[in-house]
Amino acid sequence: MIRMPRAAAAAAATALVAAVLGAAPAAATGQRPAADRQPAAESLQRRFASAAAEFGVPEGLLLAVAYQQTRWESHDGAPSTTGNYGVAGLTRVDPAAVPPGADGPRLHTLDAAARLIGRPAEQVAADPAQNLRAAAALLAQYQRESGRAASADPGDWYRAVARYGGSDESPFADRVFDTLRTGAERTTADGRHVRLAGAPALRVDRPARPAPRSGDAAADCPAGLDCEPRPAAYALTDPADPSSYGNYTKANRPDDGQRIQYVVLHDTEGGYDGSLATFRNPKSQASAHYLVRSSDGHVAQLVSNRDVAWHAGNKTFNMHGIGIEHEGYAFPKDRPTWYSEQLYRSSAALVRHLAARYGIPLDREHVLGHDDVPGPVQANVAGMHWDPGTFWDWAHYLDLLGAPLPAHTGPPAVGAVITVAPAFDTNRPAVNGTPDRPENFVPLHTGPSADAPLLNGGTRDAADWRDKAVTGTHYVVADTADGWTAIWYDGQKAWFADPAGSVSAPDTRSGRTVLTPRPGAASVPVYGRAYPEAAAYRGHPSIPVQQVVPLSATVPAGQAYPAADAEPVRGDFYYARNINGDAPEDRTLVVGCDTYYPIRYGHRLAYLKSTDVQGGSAAPACPGN
């Protein structure tokens, strides 16, 4: 039985961000607050120094804390998905929206810190100078309450920093002190340059870690990541029907032949606790392998990586992927929000761990957003999800993965494989329903002009993926014009503004395979999933034959698309009918002789049959069925 995951996830998730955050300060409208409309000479660096000196906090410590909260971004006073405000990430969460027993001081540091400096919370949220003063005052209070002196040595402040991060067990404090050792330097989205010199010899008075909680060893996570098992439901929804179970499929990946090739990133469209409740309800028919909390980067493992979670809406990607949910919202309509730095860092640490374990390449054809997953058949294409949305910072995330975007080298050549590589902070295409802000895509046009229509009749809606090329993706250059580059995209030329090659960069991955239709073919079909041919089921009479049906899309002769992998993959289908695996031929993998190349066809991935294309390697010999 093919199950469509996440069918009920959105409806069962918790209330939208307005309910989680409560009434936001006026600065959350997306307009730059008046208090921050300062001349460039009004240095954010000096504001750090002034706040640190006023409250006796080491300047480097305040810099490192704020870097780990926001990378020194003010986000124009808008809150994160979990209510962090300002450069220092102070929190304000509506207590009525917090599940019983989950409320606590860490959710209300904005108001507490504002009281310490005698300023209104709204001003502390919106004004970077007051935000840093309040954060420094709060750190100083935490240091006093830990029983320690306000030392000039940042290594003496571990307990205060851990409390600021919300938990002694979260990796926040360790990340702050790693930043102090290595240093950091960047220019923020509003043009303010900040630098923290590294102190490699820093010694930290770090208290002993508590003993691991019972059961923690069951979570497959890297060392140092705050991670726990929180199993998703595996139960019947109808006691009389053994096939009516949720929320995932028992398997034995990769030993059973289901190679793990992809990581798929999602957002929850709800809060952390509500999302856990969704995944613990078998009627949700939805799951993921992991869930990352926004406030502190805490990770829960919901489904063993051996098993097939129902997360992608495409069985091929479920079979061969690991799904990671992130607490947040792709496009809340009541205010702009941003994904927290701790969420990015925990997620990236987890993906690096999974990539090393399963041999997953760290590129955008294998580390995917849900928006990269194709509709398995044409009827599903229009309803595919588009999270984590246009505000997910792929450039920063790739940096954290250790796979940064390649450097720009000038205008690209026709036929070259390029990486779409706009600078996130300064890339601000118009998006309906939100003020000017950084976005992760470039709009695509039908011709080399900003006046040319958007591709495919597209719009400027965030959810409209027909006319967008997203950061980190790879395409073949089809044409160039003055300051414009065209790529082969969705079976046609797609143009984006690329002055002097400032948006495109060469694809620096080794061994790229570029595919074109086989000689003599006017066009070749495109598939949304990689299923085996009918003959593969002849030895499996109990397993229903799955139809191999192309999408209503083609690659015309003369066009070229990079293959995601140098070798094609065999079509396969994992059959799992009953909850106990006791149906005839239950938990059986059917593998075909037909092979497919995954490609990036438009915004999403797709498949081409190896027999339909040239440019790749010969398909491996089929062992038969």
Buried (B, 14 or more C-beta within 10 A) or exposed (E): EEBBBBBBBBEBBBEBBBBBBBEBBEBBBBEBBEBBEBEEEEBBBEBBBBBBEBBBBBBBBBBBBBBBBBBBBBBBBBBBBBBBBBBBBBBBBBEEBBEEEEBEEBBBBBBBBBBBBEBEBBBBBBBBBBBBBBBBBBBBBBBEEBEBEBBEEBBBBBBBBBBBBBBBBBBBBBBBBBBBBEBBEBBBBBEBEBEBEBBEEBEBEEEEEEEEEEEBEEBBBBEEBBBBBBBBBBBBBEEEEBBBBBBBBBBEBBEEBBBBBBBBBBBBBBBBBBBBBBBBBBBBBBBBBBBBBBBBBBBBBBBBBBBBBBBBBBBBBBBBBBBBBBBBBBBBEEBBBBBBBBBBBBBBBBBBBBBEBBEBBBBBBBBBBBBBBBBBBEEBBEEBBBBBBBBBBBBBBBBBBEBEBBEBEEBBEEEBBBBBBBBBBEBBBEBEEBBBBBBBBBBBBBBBEEEEEBBBEBEBBBBBBBBBBBBBBBBBBBEBEEBBBBBBBBBBBBBBBBEEBBBBBBBEBEEBBBBBBBEEBEBBBBBBBBBBBEEBBEEBEEBEBBEBBBBEBBBBBEBBBBBBBEBBBBBBBBBBBBBEBEBEBBBBBBBBBBBBBBBBBBBBBBBBBBEBBEBBEEBEEEEEB
